[in-house]
Amino acid sequence: MLVPPGPAGVALLGVIFLIGAAVGSFLNVVIFRLPRGESLVSPRSRCLSCGADLGVADLVPVFSYIGLLGRCRHCKRRYSSRYMLVELFSGGAALAAFYIFGPTLNAPLAFIAVCALVVVFFIDLDHYIIPDETVAIIAGVGVALDILRLLQQGAGGAVLFDERLSSSVQYTVVLPRSLVGMAVGAGLFVAIAFVAERVFKRPGMGWGDVKLAGAMGAILGPGYQFLTYFLLAVVVGAIVGVICMIAGSVGRRDYIPFGPMMAAAGIAMIYFGDVLTPIVMSRFIIV
């Protein structure tokens, strides 16, 4: 049993949620400051309307927004509900990691990758860029998970293929799943970008998308899970694009950032990949 019964279990879940929400509060700082090249630790958080420094009463995750009715305590001007939503999502993501992976190293590693994808989602949505720092964190998580897998499963957690030199000489090549997935993911998106540029006579995908695909390949590996991730991102992107065009917010030749779709699909696959993969493959792949 992951959660002890009674008040102890409620307290444990509450602590996990609050830790996740506090991380979400920091993610809001990263989302705002990283693309502007500002320090993530100084100066102190401040109201963007009046410039007043924010104290503890202003920065309690989720509860400060609710208690202050979404207004600055100093100037009374409203601020975006996105801050609270990111904190809520991060708290829920922390709980989900604990429930799905249990009290293992996989849980904090998965949560770290999800947090990096949250940052990617909003920065690419706002600025059309995917910071290399976030991609490096996601790739690092993929390598770390691969190392854990190799320690637990041995060569069974690696990519194996046989190489025959002659009729009597054959050997087995063992490659880390994360590195092969990184190469396959980035390579697939490079090929797509090349073809799209030739067909549409303009860049069809940014290098940030390519690097993010490689990082997700490190986590998901080079097989069906990465293919499922790719299909999910494409379908979500197509649906969002059609909705935006119907609403008149973008034209047919306007650029819609693909990073948020990749980030959303990545979060879904990190937590629910084992469930989503057979469902998606049964719809798109005939085997």
N, C-alpha and C positions, 0 to 999 in steps of 0.2 A: 504494500500500500504506500503510494507516494506521499499522501497527505494524512497526517494523524487525525483521528476523529475528534470532534468537539472544538472547543475554543482554541486549542493549540493549532489545529489545522487552519482555522480561519485566520489566526495571527500570522502563520507562515505564509499563506497566500497574500495577505495584506502587505507583509514586508516585501515579498517578491514584486508585487505590483508597484509599491512605492519606489523601490530601487529602479525598476524599469521606467517609471514616470520621471524620476530624477534624471536618469540618462536621457530621456526625451527632452527635458528642459535644456540639457547641454547640447543636444542635437539642434535645437532651435538656434542656439548661439552659432554653431558650426554652419548651419544653413545660411544665416545672415552674413557672417563675417568671412568665411572661407573664400567665396568668390570675389570679395573685395580686398583680399590680401591683408586683412586685419588680424591681430593677435587673437587667439581663442581664449586667452586667460586674463588679458587686461586690455582696456580699463574695465571697471565693473559694468554690469548690465545697466542700461539707462532707458528712460522713456524716449522714444523717437520723436515725440511731439514737443515735449517741454525740456528734454535733456536732463531731467532729475535722475539721480542715482536711485536704483531700486534696492530696497532692503529685503530682509527675510520675509516680511509680511507680503511683499509683492511677488515673491519667487517660489512659494510653496507649490509644487506641481499640481495642476488641476484645481486644487482648492482655492488658490489665490484668484484665479480667473472667475470662479463661481462666486466667491465671497465679495469680490469687487465689481461683480456684474460686467466684467469685460472692460472695465475702465481704469485708466491710470489713477492711482490714489492721490496724485499731486495735482494734475491738471484736469482730471475727470474726462479726458477724451477717450473714446473707444479705441481698442487695439484689436488686431485680427484674432479671430477664434482659432486660427491655424495653430497657434502656440499651444492651446489646450488640447486640440485634436492630436497633435504630434505626441504630447505627453500621455494622453489616453491610449493611443496606439502602442507606444513603447511599453507602457505598463502591461497592456494585454499581450504584447509580443513576448515579454519576459515570462508571463504566466504560461503562454503556449509552449515556449521552449522547455519549461520545466515539465509540463504535462507530456509533451511528445518524446523528449529525450531522457527525462528522468534526471536524477542527481549524478550526471556524468559530465565529462569535459565537453561532450558534444553540445550540451545545452548552452553554456556561455559562448561557445564558438559560433553556433548558429545564430544566437542573439546578436553578436557583434556584426556578423555579416548582414543581418536584417537591418540593423541600425545604419550601416554604411549605405544600404540600398534606399533607406528613407531619405538620407542626405542627397543621394543621387537623384531621387524622384523630384525633390523640390528645387534643387539647384539647376537641374537641366530644364525644369518647367519654367523657372524664372529667368535664367541667364543663357540657356542653350549651350551649356558646357557640362562636362562630367569630370570633376577633379581627379587627377591622377592619384591623390592620396586615398580616395575612397576605393578606387580600383585595386590599389596595392593591398589594402586591408582585406578586401573580398578574396583576392588571390591568395593572400597569406592564410586566411581561414581555410581555403580549399586545400592548401598544402598541409596544414596542421591536421585537418580531418583525414587526409590521406595517410599521414604518418601514423595516426591512431589506428586506422584501418589495417595498415600493414603490420603493426604490432599485435593486433588482435587476430588477424586472419592469415598472416604470412603472405606468401606469394599469391594466395587466392584473392587478395585485395588489389592486385596489380593487373596491368594489361600484358597478356602473354601472347606471343606468336612464334611459330616455328620457322626456322630458316634452314633450308637445305643447301649444302655446298656441293654435294655429290650424292650418288646413289647410296653411299655408305656413311656419309658424314652429315649430321643434322644437329642443330642446337636450338635451344629455346631462349628467346630474347624476353627479358622482364623489364617493363617500363612502368614508372609511377603513373597511376591513373590520373592524378591531378595535372601532371605536365602534358600528358597526351590530350586530356580534355581541354587544356589551355590552348594547345596548338590547333586542335580541331575547331574549337569555338571561334578563335580569332581568324583562322583561315577561312571558315565558312562565311564570316561577315566581310572579310576582305574581298572574297569572290563576289558576294552580293553587291558590295559597293562598286566594284569594277564594272559589273554588268549594268547596274543601274545608271552609272555615269555615261556609259556608252549608249544606252537606249534612250535616256531622257535628256542627254546633252548637258547635264549639270550634276553636281555632287548629290548622290542619293542617300549618303550615310556619313556621319562624322567619324573621325578616328576615335573619339571617346566611346562611341557605340561599339567599335571593333574591340577596344581594350576591355570594355565591360563584358563583352561576350566571352573573351578569353578568360577573364576572372571567374565568370559563372561556369565556364567549362572546367575550371580547376575544382570547383565544388561538386558539380553534377557528373563529371566524367564525360567520355566521348560517345556514350551510347544513347539509348532511348530517352533517358531523362533529359539530356540536353536537347534532343530533338523535340520533346514535349515542351520544354521551356521556349524554344524558338517559335513553335507553332502558337503557343499561348500569346506570346508577345506580338506576333503578327496579327492574330485575330483581334486582340484587344486594340491594337493600333488601327486596324481597318475600321472597327466599330466606332472608335473615338473620332477618326478622321471623317467618317460619313456624318456622324452627329454634328460635328463642328461645321461642316459644309452646309448641312440642312439649316443649322441655326444662323448661318451667315457670318460666323466669327472668323472663318478662313476661306480663302479661295482655292481653286483647284491647284494652283501653282505655289501656294504659300507653304512654308516649311512648318511641319509639326514635329516637335522633338520626340524622338523614339525612346530616349532614355527612361522617361517615366513608365512607359509600357514594359520595357525590359526590367525595370526595378520591381514593378508590381508582379510580373510573372516570376521573377527571381524569388521574391518573398514567398509566393504561393508554392514554388517548387521546393524551397528549403524546408518548409514545414510540412507540406502535403504531397511531396513528389511521389511517394510510393502509392498514394491513392489516385493522383491525377494521371500518372503515366499510363497505366492500362486503359483508363477511360479515354484519354485523348488518342492513344495509338489505335484503339479499336475503331475510332471514328475516321481517322485519316490514313492509316496504314493497313493494308490487307495482307495478312500473313497466314 
